[in-house]
Amino acid sequence: MTVVDIPDAQEYYQKGEKPTDGTVGHLTAEQESALKSLWIKILAHIDTMADKPLKVTCDQVKQTPFTAADLSTKDAEAIERWYEENSKTASDPKSQTVRDKLYLDGNYKSAVPAEFKPLFQDDASVRYFSHVFWQTCMLHRNPDSYLLTFLRATLWDVQQSFEKLVFSVNWRASQAIDKLMWFGELEQNNRIMENGLTLTKGFDKFGYPIIVVRIRLNKPNERSDGDVERFATFCLESTARVAREYGERATLLYDFTNFKMENVDMAFIKNLLSAIRDSYPQMYCACLLYVNSWLFSGIWKIIRGFLDPVSAKRSLVVKDIDALQTFIDRSEVIKEAGGDLPYEYKYMPPTSEENAKMFDSNGRKSAEDAFSQAVDAFTEETKSWTSDSSASAPGSYASESRKEAAERFDATAQSLDQYIYSRSHFERLAK
């Protein structure tokens, strides 16, 4: 298969056919063979890296002023003293986090446990490849789906898929993505969250959630340097968790309505698109740039330069609401973007009540143990499949026993999720 053979996003929507080729339950014999080969490489790499820790070299959470102070978040007096001595920094909208705003307003009650603990280990300064790999698989209903995203993105090149997947896992380890999602919105820029630079509202014609980026609210000179990468990563990881419940895909809508050139932050766009390409391939069924302005022509040329050929097939410019309706019914487009869906964004900050299970160490231990056993069972089933030369008939990857192991993985992953990830604004709205 070549890039030319891949239909662009518009073709799928015009035909009303979800792009299922190369997904679990829709594999050709050649695709299944590629999946098997990639699993062999990944499991071998897990064994090779078993006793080799990966260092956390760029903890995104520690880039905020408060967390950079490296205080014990259990020391109430030290925290109070820090805020007294740094009230100007903590109240500056350019650098103020959600945590800072809550504390200064007198509303702060730790929304998550003070001390972060990585999955399956106590040392937070390092990660292990296997731990990060299986935690990332939790973003999918079946671990096969994680591998298949890279295989589809590389047009079924096994070696290239392996290299990209390993790169992605190592990036997650070095950036402490698990810690970023543990603290969640607390360490995000408060003004970005309150303005609603991004929001999740409505569903496209395939039932995938719509992630809207409101470009006019993007003001690079009103935030700190570290906010861009941290927020972009947070958005992508949050989207992956939302998409898991809706077919593991979403639609990204860049809304350029009433934008000005000062709103276009190429660093933010580049970070977002690069991260999608490297660590979240195939997550977006379509990336729609909703704009009708001559100012955009030069921007689009730059953006296209960030896209790999496969991603470019899913990235399209739509100039008006009629064109947008190819992908999204007008009733699912918020009114401010020209649709009929009434919606006014209002940010609701996190609470300890919504994250109650994160404070339950005994419950987490039980959930971790159950998940670990599910990982072992799926691993054994996968090793059995990949080592069985007779298991070459189409569909052998989905044997009854391996299918049951995948279902057990999914059930235990969803249970564990509540203990290691803080809830999001989208989840609060869904209640």
C-alpha positions as CSV (number, residue, x, y, z in Angstrom):
1,M,0.0,0.0,0.0
2,T,1.1,3.5,-0.8
3,V,-0.1,6.9,0.4
4,V,-1.9,7.3,-3.0
5,D,-4.1,4.3,-2.1
6,I,-5.4,5.9,1.1
7,P,-8.7,7.7,0.7
8,D,-8.7,11.2,2.3
9,A,-11.0,11.9,5.2
10,Q,-13.6,13.6,3.0
11,E,-14.2,10.5,0.9
12,Y,-15.0,8.4,4.0
13,Y,-17.5,11.0,5.3
14,Q,-19.1,11.5,1.9
15,K,-19.7,7.7,1.6
16,G,-20.8,7.5,5.2
17,E,-18.3,4.7,5.8
18,K,-16.2,4.6,9.0
19,P,-12.6,3.9,8.2
20,T,-12.3,0.4,9.8
21,D,-9.5,-1.1,7.6
22,G,-6.6,-2.2,9.6
23,T,-8.4,-2.2,13.0
24,V,-9.2,-5.0,15.3
25,G,-11.7,-7.3,13.6
26,H,-10.9,-5.9,10.2
27,L,-7.4,-7.2,9.3
28,T,-6.3,-8.9,6.1
29,A,-3.9,-11.9,6.3
30,E,-1.0,-9.5,5.5
31,Q,-2.0,-7.0,8.1
32,E,-2.4,-9.8,10.7
33,S,1.1,-11.0,9.8
34,A,2.5,-7.5,10.4
35,L,0.8,-7.3,13.8
36,K,2.3,-10.6,14.8
37,S,5.8,-9.5,13.7
38,L,5.4,-6.2,15.6
39,W,4.3,-8.0,18.8
40,I,7.4,-10.3,18.5
41,K,9.6,-7.2,18.4
42,I,7.9,-5.4,21.2
43,L,7.8,-8.4,23.6
44,A,11.5,-9.0,22.9
45,H,12.2,-5.3,23.6
46,I,10.3,-5.5,26.9
47,D,12.5,-8.4,28.0
48,T,15.6,-6.6,26.9
49,M,14.6,-3.4,28.9
50,A,13.3,-5.2,32.0
51,D,16.2,-4.1,34.3
52,K,17.0,-0.9,32.4
53,P,15.4,2.2,34.0
54,L,14.4,5.2,31.8
55,K,15.2,8.5,33.3
56,V,12.7,11.3,33.6
57,T,14.6,14.1,32.0
58,C,11.9,16.7,31.4
59,D,9.2,16.5,34.0
60,Q,6.5,18.7,32.5
61,V,4.7,19.2,35.8
62,K,7.9,20.7,37.4
63,Q,7.9,23.5,34.9
64,T,5.3,25.5,36.9
65,P,6.7,27.9,39.6
66,F,5.1,26.1,42.5
67,T,6.2,22.6,41.5
68,A,9.6,23.9,40.6
69,A,10.1,24.8,44.3
70,D,10.0,21.0,44.9
71,L,8.1,21.4,48.2
72,S,6.6,18.5,50.0
73,T,2.9,19.0,49.2
74,K,2.1,17.4,52.5
75,D,3.7,20.3,54.4
76,A,0.9,22.8,54.7
77,E,3.1,25.4,56.5
78,A,5.7,25.3,53.7
79,I,3.0,25.7,51.1
80,E,1.4,28.6,52.9
81,R,4.8,30.2,53.3
82,W,5.6,29.7,49.6
83,Y,2.4,31.4,48.5
84,E,3.0,34.3,50.9
85,E,6.5,34.8,49.5
86,N,5.5,34.3,45.9
87,S,2.0,35.9,45.8
88,K,2.9,38.1,42.8
89,T,4.0,35.1,40.7
90,A,1.1,33.0,41.8
91,S,-1.5,35.7,41.0
92,D,0.0,36.7,37.7
93,P,-2.4,35.4,35.0
94,K,0.5,34.7,32.7
95,S,1.9,32.0,35.0
96,Q,-1.0,31.3,37.4
97,T,-2.0,27.6,37.4
98,V,-5.4,26.3,38.4
99,R,-3.8,25.1,41.7
100,D,-2.6,28.7,42.4
101,K,-6.0,30.2,41.6
102,L,-7.8,27.8,43.9
103,Y,-5.3,28.3,46.8
104,L,-5.4,32.1,46.6
105,D,-9.2,32.1,46.5
106,G,-9.2,30.1,49.7
107,N,-10.9,27.2,47.9
108,Y,-8.0,24.9,47.7
109,K,-8.5,21.4,49.0
110,S,-6.1,18.9,47.3
111,A,-8.0,17.6,44.3
112,V,-5.5,14.7,44.0
113,P,-3.2,13.0,46.4
114,A,-0.1,15.1,47.3
115,E,2.4,12.5,46.4
116,F,2.5,11.0,42.9
117,K,3.3,7.3,42.6
118,P,4.0,5.7,39.2
119,L,2.3,2.6,38.1
120,F,3.9,-0.6,39.5
121,Q,6.8,1.2,41.3
122,D,7.7,3.7,44.0
123,D,10.7,5.6,42.5
124,A,9.2,8.5,40.6
125,S,12.6,9.6,39.1
126,V,12.6,6.7,36.6
127,R,10.2,4.6,34.6
128,Y,10.5,1.2,33.0
129,F,9.6,0.5,29.4
130,S,7.1,-2.3,30.2
131,H,5.3,-0.2,32.8
132,V,4.9,2.8,30.4
133,F,4.0,0.6,27.5
134,W,1.1,-1.2,29.2
135,Q,-0.1,2.0,30.8
136,T,-0.3,3.5,27.3
137,C,-2.2,0.5,26.1
138,M,-4.9,1.5,28.6
139,L,-5.8,4.3,26.2
140,H,-7.2,1.5,24.0
141,R,-9.8,-1.2,24.5
142,N,-7.4,-3.8,23.2
143,P,-3.6,-3.7,23.3
144,D,-3.6,-4.8,19.6
145,S,-5.2,-1.4,18.8
146,Y,-2.2,0.5,20.1
147,L,0.2,-1.4,17.8
148,L,-2.1,-1.1,14.9
149,T,-2.1,2.7,15.1
150,F,1.6,2.7,14.3
151,L,1.2,0.0,11.6
152,R,-1.5,2.0,9.8
153,A,0.5,5.2,10.1
154,T,3.6,3.7,8.6
155,L,1.6,1.8,5.9
156,W,2.4,-1.5,7.6
157,D,6.1,-1.2,7.8
158,V,6.9,-3.3,10.8
159,Q,10.4,-2.0,11.5
160,Q,9.4,1.6,11.2
161,S,6.4,1.0,13.4
162,F,8.6,-0.6,16.0
163,E,11.0,2.3,16.0
164,K,8.2,4.8,16.3
165,L,6.4,3.0,19.1
166,V,9.6,2.6,21.1
167,F,10.4,6.3,20.5
168,S,6.9,7.2,21.7
169,V,7.1,5.1,24.9
170,N,10.6,6.5,25.7
171,W,9.2,10.1,25.2
172,R,6.3,9.3,27.6
173,A,8.8,8.1,30.2
174,S,11.2,11.0,29.8
175,Q,8.3,13.6,30.0
176,A,6.5,11.9,32.9
177,I,3.2,11.9,31.0
178,D,1.7,9.7,33.8
179,K,2.5,12.4,36.4
180,L,1.1,15.1,34.1
181,M,-2.2,13.3,33.9
182,W,-2.2,12.5,37.7
183,F,-2.3,16.2,38.5
184,G,-4.3,17.0,35.4
185,E,-5.8,20.4,35.3
186,L,-4.2,21.6,38.5
187,E,-0.9,22.3,36.8
188,Q,-2.4,23.9,33.7
189,N,-2.5,27.6,33.1
190,N,-5.6,28.9,34.8
191,R,-6.4,31.5,32.1
192,I,-6.2,28.9,29.3
193,M,-8.6,26.7,31.2
194,E,-11.0,29.4,32.1
195,N,-11.1,30.8,28.5
196,G,-11.7,27.4,27.0
197,L,-8.9,27.5,24.3
198,T,-9.9,23.9,23.6
199,L,-13.2,22.2,24.4
200,T,-14.9,18.9,23.7
201,K,-18.5,19.3,22.5
202,G,-20.7,17.5,20.0
203,F,-20.1,14.5,17.8
204,D,-19.3,14.1,14.1
205,K,-21.3,12.0,11.7
206,F,-19.5,8.8,12.7
207,G,-20.2,9.5,16.4
208,Y,-16.6,10.6,17.2
209,P,-16.3,13.4,19.8
210,I,-15.3,16.8,18.5
211,I,-12.3,18.6,20.0
212,V,-12.6,22.3,19.2
213,V,-9.5,24.6,19.3
214,R,-10.7,28.2,19.3
215,I,-7.8,29.9,17.7
216,R,-9.0,33.5,18.5
217,L,-8.5,32.7,22.2
218,N,-4.9,31.7,21.7
219,K,-2.7,34.5,23.0
220,P,0.9,33.5,23.2
221,N,2.0,36.7,24.9
222,E,-0.4,36.0,27.8
223,R,1.2,32.8,29.0
224,S,4.5,31.4,30.1
225,D,6.8,29.5,27.8
226,G,6.3,26.1,29.4
227,D,2.6,26.3,29.1
228,V,2.4,25.5,25.4
229,E,4.0,22.1,25.4
230,R,2.4,21.1,28.7
231,F,-1.1,22.1,27.6
232,A,-0.7,20.5,24.1
233,T,0.3,17.2,25.7
234,F,-2.5,17.4,28.3
235,C,-5.1,18.0,25.6
236,L,-3.9,15.1,23.5
237,E,-3.8,12.7,26.4
238,S,-7.2,13.8,27.6
239,T,-8.6,13.4,24.1
240,A,-7.2,9.8,23.9
241,R,-9.0,9.0,27.1
242,V,-12.3,10.4,25.9
243,A,-11.9,8.8,22.4
244,R,-11.4,5.4,24.0
245,E,-15.1,5.3,24.8
246,Y,-16.1,6.3,21.3
247,G,-14.3,4.0,18.9
248,E,-10.8,5.3,19.9
249,R,-11.0,8.2,17.5
250,A,-12.0,11.9,17.6
251,T,-12.4,14.8,15.1
252,L,-10.1,17.8,15.6
253,L,-11.7,21.2,14.6
254,Y,-9.4,24.2,14.4
255,D,-11.9,27.1,14.5
256,F,-10.3,30.2,13.0
257,T,-13.5,32.3,13.3
258,N,-12.6,35.9,14.0
259,F,-8.9,35.0,14.4
260,K,-6.0,37.5,14.0
261,M,-2.4,36.8,13.1
262,E,-1.4,37.4,16.8
263,N,-3.6,34.4,17.7
264,V,-1.6,32.1,15.5
265,D,1.1,30.4,17.6
266,M,3.1,28.2,15.3
267,A,5.0,26.7,18.3
268,F,1.7,25.5,19.7
269,I,0.5,24.1,16.4
270,K,3.8,22.5,15.7
271,N,3.9,20.9,19.1
272,L,0.4,19.6,18.7
273,L,0.9,18.2,15.2
274,S,4.3,16.7,16.0
275,A,3.0,15.0,19.1
276,I,0.0,13.6,17.2
277,R,2.3,12.3,14.5
278,D,4.8,10.7,16.9
279,S,2.7,9.5,19.8
280,Y,-1.0,9.6,18.9
281,P,-1.1,8.4,15.3
282,Q,-4.5,7.7,13.8
283,M,-6.3,9.2,16.9
284,Y,-8.0,11.8,14.7
285,C,-10.4,10.6,12.0
286,A,-10.3,14.1,10.5
287,C,-8.4,17.3,11.3
288,L,-10.5,20.2,10.0
289,L,-9.3,23.7,9.7
290,Y,-12.4,25.9,9.7
291,V,-11.4,29.2,8.1
292,N,-12.4,31.6,5.4
293,S,-9.7,34.2,5.3
294,W,-6.9,35.2,2.9
295,L,-4.6,35.5,6.0
296,F,-4.7,31.7,6.3
297,S,-3.1,30.8,3.0
298,G,0.4,31.3,4.2
299,I,-0.3,29.6,7.5
300,W,-1.7,26.5,5.8
301,K,1.5,26.2,3.7
302,I,3.5,26.1,7.0
303,I,1.1,23.7,8.7
304,R,1.3,21.3,5.7
305,G,5.0,21.1,6.3
306,F,4.5,19.7,9.7
307,L,2.3,16.8,8.4
308,D,3.4,13.4,7.3
309,P,1.8,12.1,4.1
310,V,-0.7,9.9,6.0
311,S,-1.8,12.8,8.4
312,A,-2.1,15.1,5.4
313,K,-4.8,12.8,4.0
314,R,-6.9,13.5,7.1
315,S,-6.3,17.3,7.3
316,L,-8.6,19.5,5.3
317,V,-9.6,23.1,5.0
318,V,-13.4,23.8,5.3
319,K,-14.5,27.4,4.5
320,D,-18.1,27.6,5.7
321,I,-20.8,25.8,7.7
322,D,-22.1,24.1,4.5
323,A,-18.7,22.5,3.8
324,L,-18.3,21.6,7.5
325,Q,-21.6,19.6,7.3
326,T,-19.8,17.0,5.2
327,F,-18.2,15.9,8.5
328,I,-20.5,17.3,11.2
329,D,-24.2,17.9,11.3
330,R,-25.1,21.5,11.9
331,S,-26.9,20.4,15.1
332,E,-23.6,19.2,16.5
333,V,-21.7,22.4,15.7
334,I,-21.7,25.0,18.5
335,K,-23.5,28.3,17.7
336,E,-20.4,30.5,17.9
337,A,-19.0,28.5,15.0
338,G,-22.1,28.9,12.9
339,G,-24.0,25.8,14.0
340,D,-27.2,25.2,16.0
341,L,-25.8,23.6,19.2
342,P,-26.4,26.0,22.1
343,Y,-23.3,26.0,24.3
344,E,-21.6,28.5,26.5
345,Y,-18.2,27.4,27.9
346,K,-17.8,27.8,31.7
347,Y,-14.9,26.2,33.4
348,M,-15.5,24.1,36.5
349,P,-12.2,23.4,38.5
350,P,-11.4,19.9,39.8
351,T,-12.5,18.7,43.3
352,S,-11.2,16.0,45.6
353,E,-14.7,14.4,45.6
354,E,-14.5,13.5,41.9
355,N,-11.1,12.0,42.4
356,A,-12.0,10.1,45.6
357,K,-10.5,6.8,44.4
358,M,-7.1,8.4,43.9
359,F,-6.9,8.7,47.7
360,D,-7.7,5.1,48.3
361,S,-4.3,3.4,48.4
362,N,-5.7,0.0,49.3
363,G,-8.2,0.1,46.4
364,R,-5.4,1.1,44.0
365,K,-3.2,-1.8,45.2
366,S,-6.1,-4.2,44.4
367,A,-6.7,-2.6,41.0
368,E,-3.0,-2.7,40.1
369,D,-2.7,-6.3,41.1
370,A,-5.8,-7.2,38.9
371,F,-4.4,-5.2,36.0
372,S,-0.9,-6.8,36.4
373,Q,-2.5,-10.3,36.2
374,A,-4.5,-9.2,33.1
375,V,-1.3,-8.0,31.5
376,D,0.4,-11.3,32.2
377,A,-2.5,-13.3,30.8
378,F,-2.6,-11.2,27.6
379,T,1.2,-11.5,27.3
380,E,1.1,-15.2,27.6
381,E,-1.7,-15.5,25.0
382,T,0.2,-13.3,22.6
383,K,3.4,-15.2,23.0
384,S,1.5,-18.4,22.4
385,W,0.0,-16.9,19.2
386,T,3.2,-15.5,17.9
387,S,5.2,-18.7,18.5
388,D,2.6,-21.0,16.9
389,S,3.6,-21.5,13.3
390,S,0.3,-23.2,12.6
391,A,-1.6,-20.1,13.8
392,S,-1.5,-18.5,10.4
393,A,-5.1,-18.8,9.4
394,P,-7.0,-15.4,9.0
395,G,-8.3,-14.3,12.4
396,S,-6.0,-16.5,14.5
397,Y,-5.0,-13.3,16.4
398,A,-8.5,-13.2,17.7
399,S,-8.7,-16.7,19.2
400,E,-11.3,-17.1,21.9
401,S,-8.8,-17.3,24.6
402,R,-6.8,-14.3,23.4
403,K,-10.1,-12.3,22.9
404,E,-11.0,-13.1,26.5
405,A,-7.6,-12.0,27.7
406,A,-8.1,-8.7,25.8
407,E,-11.5,-8.2,27.4
408,R,-10.0,-8.9,30.9
409,F,-7.3,-6.3,30.1
410,D,-9.9,-3.7,29.2
411,A,-12.0,-4.3,32.3
412,T,-9.1,-4.1,34.7
413,A,-7.7,-1.1,32.8
414,Q,-10.9,0.9,33.2
415,S,-11.1,0.0,36.9
416,L,-7.5,1.1,37.4
417,D,-8.0,4.3,35.5
418,Q,-9.9,5.9,38.4
419,Y,-7.0,5.4,40.7
420,I,-4.2,6.9,38.6
421,Y,-5.8,9.7,36.5
422,S,-7.6,12.8,37.7
423,R,-11.0,13.5,36.1
424,S,-11.3,16.1,33.4
425,H,-13.6,19.0,32.6
426,F,-15.3,16.9,29.9
427,E,-16.0,14.2,32.4
428,R,-17.5,16.8,34.8
429,L,-19.8,18.1,32.0
430,A,-20.9,14.5,31.2
431,K,-22.3,13.9,34.6
